[in-house]
Amino acid sequence: MTQPQRIIVLGAGITGLAAAHRCRELASAQGRAVAVTVLERSERAGGCIETLYDDGYIAETGPDSLVTEKPAALDLARRLGLERDVTPMRPEYRGARVVRSGRLIPIPDDFRLFTPTSLAGLVRSRLFSPAGLSRAAVEPFVPRRRDDGDESLASFVTRRFGSDVLNRLAQPLIGGIYCGDPKRLSMQATMPQMLALERKHGSVVLAMRSASRKARGAAPPPPRLVSLRGGLGTLTAALERELRDCIQTSSDVRSLRRTAGGDGWTVALADGREMEADAVVCALPASASARLLAATAPRLSDLLASITYHTAATVTMAYAERDVAGLPRCTGFVVPHVEGRKILSATFSSQKYPGRAPAGYALLRAYIGGALQPSVPKLGDDEMVDVVRSEFRELLGITAEPLFSIVRRWPGALPEYAVGHVDLVAQIFGEVSAMEGFALAGSAYRGVGIADCIRGGEEAAQTVLSSAPRPPAALRLDEVRSAGIP
């Protein structure tokens, strides 16, 4: 009888869970046997996805949305039977705002990220100084860049639109997504579509304007962001149920090496155990992967160690609705770094998605940290709550004490896609391709979103299954006879 292929997945964040689940799905479809084990250092699975439930509140301490333009997350939710739980944002609170001089300014509908699709929209924005407006208005006349090499977000936006658009809109929107410094963030890795528009059309504004005209009269696009009725923890909980027999938490992996025969892997744990595997999916942060591979693959280890990580934190607070009666009718706001404040953004969770707070109550969340605020997440819990309360008092007029607060830190959880990241990732996966029975996945490589991580985990599952020999197909009767078997 053919022995099952032994696959060990390192890390039980969304990437590792998706990889393990896909290994089982593919093996079942292909009629092969696999024995999957998922090893997780912490006491819980799910990684940065964490949904807390208390007395009618649904609080996300990590990411809170799925991007519909990338199908991997919604495809997985469908396969897990969660399609009816997909929840769009509340339409009555559509849109977000940007802080300028202590006031919350709406982002006009005719902006696409930091790009205006009309001069009127640019003027109406109220986000930029007169000099900034004049500079952004001449973007159609700025010559396209001839060099195909990578450049930073700051370089691209300043070159095409000027520093006001960079500081007042691009940095809080794009830098906020990646929690990075726009002077270091790679355009090729974070905004390749903008580079493509410049190469093809010369002007990003004219290309966006043309696309906007073509879209007029067409059916409205589907919602870009969605969640699940019970929060994103519903997704990881469903995966945990499917994988309940193979997840081992509190399992700290200390080393990864080739077996003596060179045809498999030995995984050594901090508690002294050693486990043998035919294949390994490494779904850990690049920094942790680098440490494990230092002896086995030093070149790959060095490449992985060159990826910088930043720390973030969230502070969630609940209020009676009467205490936040002046809350703007939107989903939240972002804060430009030039405003000199101590939060990156805020989400009005109970206005963004339905069912996040009981009737008569509101749930708000602030996001803190990243490359431009490295010291704030180091504050104590009470200090961070005081920081957020002070910001909410000045920006939103909220003076009431919250009913409760939740502080959650995510140390070293945010990979920085620095200039040259695309080439670095190509080198990393070039090294990985030469390692039989090994695959790498996670947010450090080809996308930081949940859908990106799921796609990477599922591709890693495909890789390790493809590297295993398929079980022999059953012989037909005529083949048996021709082989002389009675």
Stockholm file with secondary structure:
# STOCKHOLM 1.0

chainA/1-486         MTQPQRIIVLGAGITGLAAAHRCRELASAQGRAVAVTVLERSERAGGCIETLYDDGYIAETGPDSLVTEKPAALDLARRLGLERDVTPMRPEYRGARVVRSGRLIPIPDDFRLFTPTSLAGLVRSRLFSPAGLSRAAVEPFVPRRRDDGDESLASFVTRRFGSDVLNRLAQPLIGGIYCGDPKRLSMQATMPQMLALERKHGSVVLAMRSASRKARGAAPPPPRLVSLRGGLGTLTAALERELRDCIQTSSDVRSLRRTAGGDGWTVALADGREMEADAVVCALPASASARLLAATAPRLSDLLASITYHTAATVTMAYAERDVAGLPRCTGFVVPHVEGRKILSATFSSQKYPGRAPAGYALLRAYIGGALQPSVPKLGDDEMVDVVRSEFRELLGITAEPLFSIVRRWPGALPEYAVGHVDLVAQIFGEVSAMEGFALAGSAYRGVGIADCIRGGEEAAQTVLSSAPRPPAALRLDEVRSAGIP
#=GR chainA/1-486 SS CCCCEEEEEECCSHHHHHHHHHHHHHHHHHTCCEEEEEECSSSSSSTTCCEEEETTEEEESSCCCEETTSTHHHHHHHHTTCGGGEEECCGGGCCCEEEETTEEEECCTTEETTEESSHHHHHHTCCSCHHHHHHHHTGGGSCCCCCCSCCBHHHHHHHHHCHHHIIIIIIIIIIHHHTCCTTTBBHHHHCHHHHHHHHHHSCHHHHHHHHHHHHTTSCCCCCSEEEETTCTHHHHHHHHHHTTTTEECSCCEEEEEECTTSSSEEEEETTSCEEEESEEEECSCHHHHHHHHTTTCHHHHHHHHTSCEEEEEEEEEEEEGGGGTTCCSSSEEECCGGGCCSCSEEECHHHHSTTSSCTTEEEEEEEEESTTCTTGGGSCHHHHHHHHHHHHHHHHCCCSCCSEEEEEEEEEEEECCBTTHHHHHHHHHHHHHTSTTEEECSTTTSCSSHHHHHHHHHHHHHHHHHTSCCCCCCCCHHHHHHTTCC
#=GC SS_cons         CCCCEEEEEECCSHHHHHHHHHHHHHHHHHTCCEEEEEECSSSSSSTTCCEEEETTEEEESSCCCEETTSTHHHHHHHHTTCGGGEEECCGGGCCCEEEETTEEEECCTTEETTEESSHHHHHHTCCSCHHHHHHHHTGGGSCCCCCCSCCBHHHHHHHHHCHHHIIIIIIIIIIHHHTCCTTTBBHHHHCHHHHHHHHHHSCHHHHHHHHHHHHTTSCCCCCSEEEETTCTHHHHHHHHHHTTTTEECSCCEEEEEECTTSSSEEEEETTSCEEEESEEEECSCHHHHHHHHTTTCHHHHHHHHTSCEEEEEEEEEEEEGGGGTTCCSSSEEECCGGGCCSCSEEECHHHHSTTSSCTTEEEEEEEEESTTCTTGGGSCHHHHHHHHHHHHHHHHCCCSCCSEEEEEEEEEEEECCBTTHHHHHHHHHHHHHTSTTEEECSTTTSCSSHHHHHHHHHHHHHHHHHTSCCCCCCCCHHHHHHTTCC
//
